[in-house]
């Protein structure tokens, strides 16, 4: 089974949304960096929700795309968890940590992909 980076990113986004992640944003970095094609950024209200979002993303991407992450970092603190799928990097933040690092501002010139998810 071969999926495109965009398809993987959308599976991850809908998985996060299903666990009530807030402010789900998909940035297209394909023309901005060689590191990855997409950043998926979302927030959870508390450590339990962040953990649930990560579990759901990993489960749905594995089930629907047949792909396991290259790495997963930050689970011990649960204020910023990064799941690296190579072409897609998923960032799940607590709100205050997301406000501090402001990845959307850092990559402000990257186009946003419309996911059709209500904010």
C-alpha positions as CSV (number, residue, x, y, z in Angstrom):
1,X,0.0,0.0,0.0
2,X,1.5,3.3,-1.1
3,X,0.2,6.6,0.2
4,X,1.2,10.1,-0.6
5,X,2.5,12.4,2.1
6,X,-0.7,14.5,1.8
7,X,-2.9,11.4,2.3
8,X,-0.9,10.4,5.4
9,X,-1.1,13.9,6.7
10,X,-4.9,13.9,6.2
11,X,-5.3,10.6,8.0
12,X,-3.3,12.0,10.9
13,X,-5.4,15.2,10.9
14,X,-8.7,13.4,11.0
15,X,-7.4,11.1,13.7
16,X,-6.4,14.1,15.8
17,X,-9.8,15.8,15.1
18,X,-11.6,12.6,16.2
19,X,-10.0,13.0,19.7
20,X,-11.2,16.7,19.8
21,X,-7.8,18.2,19.0
22,X,-8.2,22.0,18.6
23,X,-6.7,24.3,16.0
24,X,-5.7,21.6,13.6
25,X,-3.5,23.1,11.0
26,X,-1.7,21.4,8.1
27,X,1.2,23.4,6.6
28,X,2.6,22.5,3.1
29,X,6.4,22.7,3.5
30,X,7.2,20.9,0.3
31,X,8.6,24.0,-1.4
32,X,10.1,25.5,1.8
33,X,12.4,22.8,3.2
34,X,13.9,19.4,2.5
35,X,13.2,18.2,6.0
36,X,9.6,17.1,5.3
37,X,6.6,17.8,3.1
38,X,4.0,18.6,5.8
39,X,3.7,19.8,9.4
40,X,0.5,18.8,11.1
41,X,0.0,21.1,14.2
42,X,-2.7,20.7,16.7
43,X,-3.4,21.2,20.4
44,X,-4.8,19.3,23.4
45,X,-6.3,20.8,26.6
46,X,-4.3,18.6,29.0
47,X,-1.7,15.8,29.1
48,X,-4.3,13.0,28.9
49,X,-5.8,14.5,25.8
50,X,-2.4,15.0,24.2
51,X,-1.6,11.4,24.9
52,X,-5.0,10.3,23.5
53,X,-4.4,12.3,20.3
54,X,-1.0,10.8,19.8
55,X,-2.3,7.2,20.3
56,X,-5.1,7.8,17.8
57,X,-2.8,9.4,15.2
58,X,-0.4,6.5,15.5
59,X,-3.2,3.9,15.4
60,X,-5.0,5.4,12.4
61,X,-1.9,6.0,10.3
62,X,-0.7,2.5,11.0
63,X,-4.1,1.0,10.1
64,X,-4.9,3.2,7.1
65,X,-1.4,3.8,5.7
66,X,0.6,0.8,6.9
67,X,3.3,3.2,8.2
68,X,5.0,3.4,11.6
69,X,6.7,6.6,12.8
70,X,10.5,6.9,12.5
71,X,10.4,8.5,16.0
72,X,8.1,9.9,18.7
73,X,9.5,12.4,21.1
74,X,8.1,14.3,24.1
75,X,5.8,11.8,25.5
76,X,7.3,12.0,28.9
77,X,6.3,15.7,29.3
78,X,3.2,15.8,27.1
79,X,3.5,19.5,26.5
80,X,4.9,19.1,22.9
81,X,4.9,15.6,21.3
82,X,6.5,15.2,17.9
83,X,5.7,12.2,15.8
84,X,8.0,11.9,12.8
85,X,6.8,10.0,9.7
86,X,9.6,11.3,7.5
87,X,7.6,13.2,4.9
88,X,5.0,14.3,7.6
89,X,5.8,15.5,11.1
90,X,2.9,15.7,13.6
91,X,3.2,18.2,16.4
92,X,0.7,17.9,19.3
93,X,1.0,20.8,21.8
94,X,-0.6,21.9,25.0
95,X,-2.0,25.4,24.3
96,X,0.6,27.3,26.3
97,X,3.5,25.5,24.6
98,X,2.1,26.1,21.2
99,X,1.7,29.8,21.9
100,X,5.3,29.9,23.1
101,X,6.9,28.2,20.0
102,X,4.5,29.6,17.4
103,X,5.4,27.1,14.6
104,X,2.7,28.6,12.4
105,X,4.4,32.0,12.7
106,X,7.8,30.5,12.1
107,X,6.5,28.9,8.9
108,X,4.1,31.7,8.2
109,X,4.9,31.7,4.5
110,X,4.0,28.0,4.1
111,X,0.6,27.4,2.5
112,X,-2.1,26.0,4.7
113,X,-4.0,22.9,3.4
114,X,-7.7,23.1,3.8
115,X,-8.8,20.0,5.7
116,X,-12.5,20.9,6.0
117,X,-12.2,20.6,9.8
118,X,-14.1,23.2,11.7
119,X,-11.9,25.3,14.0
